[in-house]
Amino acid sequence: MEIRTFQSSNEVAKEAALYIADSIRVHIAKKGFFTLAISGGRTPWEMIKELATQDLPWEKVFLFQVDERVAPDGHPDRNLTQLFKSIEGTSLMTRLNIFPMHVIAEDLEEACAEYSDNIKRITETGKFDLIHLGIGTDGHTASLVPGDNVLEVQDKDVALTNDPYQGRQRMTLTYPLINQAEKILWVITGEEKAEMLSRLLNQDPSIPAGKVAQGHAIILTEEAAAVAIN
């Protein structure tokens, strides 16, 4: 798995934005549109802010969520709330095609199925051009969290966590969908992530992130997080 290391989290955010922008240009030139799924987090929101400054054909970009907390619309816990804050005042608010996870639905299982159908309809192949992931200090990625039954889901592209995680039930993309993406972009910052980054690179199956396919993945990280890499 390719890994690129930078001096700071701000530099990681900028380089990740440029990487995504280049991918958008390539895919739109090749097939006319681009499909992307993003995760949340402090550095990713900076990445999105930087991405919003790029001159791109945003009408041809289709943005999905990797995961979302079950919480009311506009709640600060929601990744969607933070995404909208990141692009507020930019042309992306009206030009970008955003597909939120419908976590306020009465039937969340049905909402998962509908989200999966939307992914298949928009991507045409059922595969994302690019999925952005992060990693937690417990080794979780997306909302694939340690010990939850969602880790075992193989027959659904989108599923719910069985138990609340950090106080919230989650909706998440599952391994089958994540692992067939054309490209996976890991954005990992913070010295507290050093151990899990090392375990990720070693494909440690005891952490959820360790079960994500690596053959078509790239990591952008900062020096503070890369100190434990052997």
C-alpha positions as CSV (number, residue, x, y, z in Angstrom):
1,M,0.0,0.0,0.0
2,E,1.4,3.4,-1.0
3,I,2.0,5.8,1.9
4,R,2.9,9.5,1.6
5,T,4.0,11.3,4.8
6,F,3.8,15.1,5.3
7,Q,4.9,17.4,8.1
8,S,1.5,18.5,9.4
9,S,-2.2,17.7,9.4
10,N,-2.9,20.8,7.4
11,E,-0.5,19.7,4.7
12,V,-2.2,16.3,4.7
13,A,-5.6,17.9,4.2
14,K,-4.4,20.0,1.3
15,E,-2.6,17.1,-0.4
16,A,-5.7,14.9,0.1
17,A,-7.8,17.6,-1.6
18,L,-5.4,17.8,-4.5
19,Y,-5.4,14.0,-4.8
20,I,-9.2,13.9,-5.0
21,A,-9.3,16.8,-7.4
22,D,-6.9,15.0,-9.8
23,S,-9.0,11.9,-9.5
24,I,-12.2,13.9,-10.4
25,R,-10.5,15.3,-13.5
26,V,-9.3,11.9,-14.7
27,H,-12.6,10.1,-14.2
28,I,-14.7,12.8,-15.7
29,A,-12.5,13.0,-18.8
30,K,-12.8,9.2,-19.0
31,K,-16.4,8.5,-18.3
32,G,-18.2,11.8,-17.7
33,F,-18.8,11.6,-13.9
34,F,-17.1,10.8,-10.6
35,T,-18.4,9.0,-7.5
36,L,-17.0,9.6,-4.1
37,A,-17.8,8.5,-0.5
38,I,-16.3,10.4,2.4
39,S,-15.9,9.9,6.1
40,G,-16.0,12.5,8.8
41,G,-13.3,14.0,11.0
42,R,-11.3,17.1,11.8
43,T,-8.7,16.8,9.0
44,P,-11.3,15.5,6.4
45,W,-13.4,18.7,7.0
46,E,-10.3,20.8,6.3
47,M,-9.8,18.6,3.2
48,I,-13.3,19.4,2.0
49,K,-12.8,23.1,2.6
50,E,-9.6,22.9,0.4
51,L,-11.4,20.8,-2.2
52,A,-14.1,23.4,-2.5
53,T,-11.6,25.9,-3.7
54,Q,-10.7,23.8,-6.8
55,D,-12.2,24.7,-10.2
56,L,-13.9,21.5,-11.1
57,P,-17.1,20.4,-12.9
58,W,-18.9,19.8,-9.6
59,E,-22.2,19.0,-11.3
60,K,-20.6,15.8,-12.5
61,V,-19.5,14.8,-9.0
62,F,-21.7,12.5,-6.9
63,L,-20.9,12.6,-3.2
64,F,-22.0,9.9,-0.7
65,Q,-21.4,9.3,3.0
66,V,-19.3,6.5,4.3
67,D,-21.2,6.5,7.6
68,E,-23.5,8.6,9.7
69,R,-24.7,8.8,13.3
70,V,-28.4,8.3,13.9
71,A,-29.3,11.8,15.1
72,P,-31.7,14.6,14.1
73,D,-31.1,16.7,11.0
74,G,-28.7,19.6,11.8
75,H,-27.4,17.9,15.0
76,P,-23.6,18.6,15.6
77,D,-23.0,14.8,15.9
78,R,-24.0,14.4,12.3
79,N,-21.3,14.1,9.6
80,L,-23.7,15.8,7.2
81,T,-23.9,18.8,9.5
82,Q,-20.2,19.2,9.5
83,L,-20.0,18.6,5.7
84,F,-22.4,21.5,5.1
85,K,-20.4,23.7,7.5
86,S,-17.3,22.9,5.4
87,I,-18.8,23.9,2.1
88,E,-21.0,26.8,3.4
89,G,-20.6,29.9,1.2
90,T,-19.1,27.9,-1.7
91,S,-20.5,26.9,-5.0
92,L,-20.6,23.3,-3.8
93,M,-23.7,24.0,-1.8
94,T,-25.7,24.2,-5.1
95,R,-23.5,22.4,-7.6
96,L,-22.4,19.3,-5.9
97,N,-24.7,16.2,-5.9
98,I,-24.9,15.1,-2.3
99,F,-26.6,11.9,-1.2
100,P,-27.2,11.9,2.6
101,M,-27.8,8.8,4.6
102,H,-31.4,8.9,5.7
103,V,-30.8,8.3,9.4
104,I,-34.1,9.9,10.5
105,A,-36.2,7.4,8.7
106,E,-38.8,5.5,10.7
107,D,-37.5,2.2,9.2
108,L,-33.7,2.4,9.2
109,E,-33.2,-1.0,7.6
110,E,-35.3,0.1,4.7
111,A,-33.2,3.3,4.6
112,C,-30.1,1.2,4.3
113,A,-31.5,-0.7,1.4
114,E,-32.6,2.6,-0.3
115,Y,-29.1,4.0,0.1
116,S,-27.6,0.9,-1.4
117,D,-30.0,1.2,-4.4
118,N,-28.9,4.8,-4.9
119,I,-25.3,3.8,-4.9
120,K,-25.9,1.1,-7.5
121,R,-28.0,3.5,-9.6
122,I,-25.5,6.4,-9.6
123,T,-22.3,4.4,-9.9
124,E,-23.8,2.2,-12.6
125,T,-21.3,-0.5,-11.7
126,G,-22.0,-0.7,-7.9
127,K,-18.4,0.4,-7.3
128,F,-17.2,3.8,-6.1
129,D,-14.4,5.6,-8.0
130,L,-13.0,6.6,-4.6
131,I,-13.7,6.0,-1.0
132,H,-12.1,8.1,1.7
133,L,-11.5,6.5,5.1
134,G,-10.0,7.4,8.4
135,I,-9.0,5.3,11.5
136,G,-9.9,5.6,15.1
137,T,-7.7,5.0,18.1
138,D,-9.5,1.7,18.6
139,G,-8.9,0.6,15.0
140,H,-12.4,1.3,13.7
141,T,-12.9,2.7,10.2
142,A,-16.2,4.0,8.7
143,S,-18.6,2.8,11.5
144,L,-17.1,-0.7,11.4
145,V,-16.5,-0.8,15.1
146,P,-14.8,-3.4,17.2
147,G,-17.0,-6.2,18.5
148,D,-20.1,-5.1,16.6
149,N,-22.1,-7.6,14.4
150,V,-21.8,-5.1,11.5
151,L,-18.3,-6.4,10.9
152,E,-19.7,-9.7,9.8
153,V,-22.2,-8.3,7.2
154,Q,-21.5,-9.8,3.8
155,D,-24.9,-9.6,2.1
156,K,-25.5,-5.9,2.3
157,D,-23.6,-2.8,1.0
158,V,-25.1,-0.6,3.7
159,A,-25.9,-1.7,7.3
160,L,-26.6,-0.5,10.8
161,T,-24.4,-1.1,13.8
162,N,-26.0,-3.5,16.3
163,D,-25.2,-1.4,19.4
164,P,-24.7,2.3,20.0
165,Y,-21.1,3.4,19.5
166,Q,-19.9,6.5,21.4
167,G,-23.5,7.1,22.3
168,R,-25.0,6.7,18.8
169,Q,-26.2,3.9,16.5
170,R,-24.6,4.3,13.1
171,M,-25.3,3.6,9.5
172,T,-22.3,2.5,7.5
173,L,-20.9,1.2,4.2
174,T,-19.8,-2.4,4.8
175,Y,-16.6,-4.3,3.8
176,P,-18.0,-5.8,0.5
177,L,-18.7,-2.4,-0.9
178,I,-15.6,-0.7,0.5
179,N,-13.3,-3.3,-0.7
180,Q,-14.4,-3.2,-4.3
181,A,-13.8,0.6,-4.7
182,E,-11.5,1.5,-7.5
183,K,-9.4,3.4,-5.0
184,I,-9.3,3.8,-1.3
185,L,-7.8,7.0,0.2
186,W,-6.8,6.8,3.9
187,V,-6.3,10.2,5.6
188,I,-4.7,9.6,9.0
189,T,-3.4,12.4,11.3
190,G,-2.5,12.8,15.0
191,E,0.2,11.0,17.1
192,E,-2.6,9.2,18.9
193,K,-3.2,7.2,15.6
194,A,0.4,6.0,15.4
195,E,-0.2,2.5,16.8
196,M,-3.3,1.9,14.7
197,L,-1.6,3.1,11.5
198,S,1.2,0.6,12.1
199,R,-1.3,-2.2,12.7
200,L,-3.2,-1.1,9.6
201,L,-0.1,-1.4,7.4
202,N,0.5,-4.8,8.9
203,Q,-3.0,-5.9,8.0
204,D,-3.8,-6.7,11.6
205,P,-7.1,-8.6,11.4
206,S,-7.9,-7.9,15.0
207,I,-8.8,-4.3,14.2
208,P,-11.6,-3.4,11.8
209,A,-9.4,-1.3,9.6
210,G,-7.0,-4.2,9.1
211,K,-9.7,-6.0,7.0
212,V,-9.9,-3.3,4.4
213,A,-8.3,-4.3,1.1
214,Q,-4.9,-2.7,0.5
215,G,-4.1,-3.5,-3.1
216,H,-5.8,-0.4,-4.4
217,A,-5.3,1.9,-1.4
218,I,-3.1,4.9,-0.6
219,I,-2.4,6.5,2.8
220,L,-1.8,10.2,3.3
221,T,-0.5,10.8,6.8
222,E,1.6,13.2,8.9
223,E,5.0,12.5,10.6
224,A,3.5,12.5,14.1
225,A,1.3,9.5,13.1
226,A,3.9,7.7,11.1
227,V,6.5,7.4,14.0
228,A,5.6,3.7,14.7
229,I,5.9,2.5,11.2
230,N,8.4,-0.3,10.9
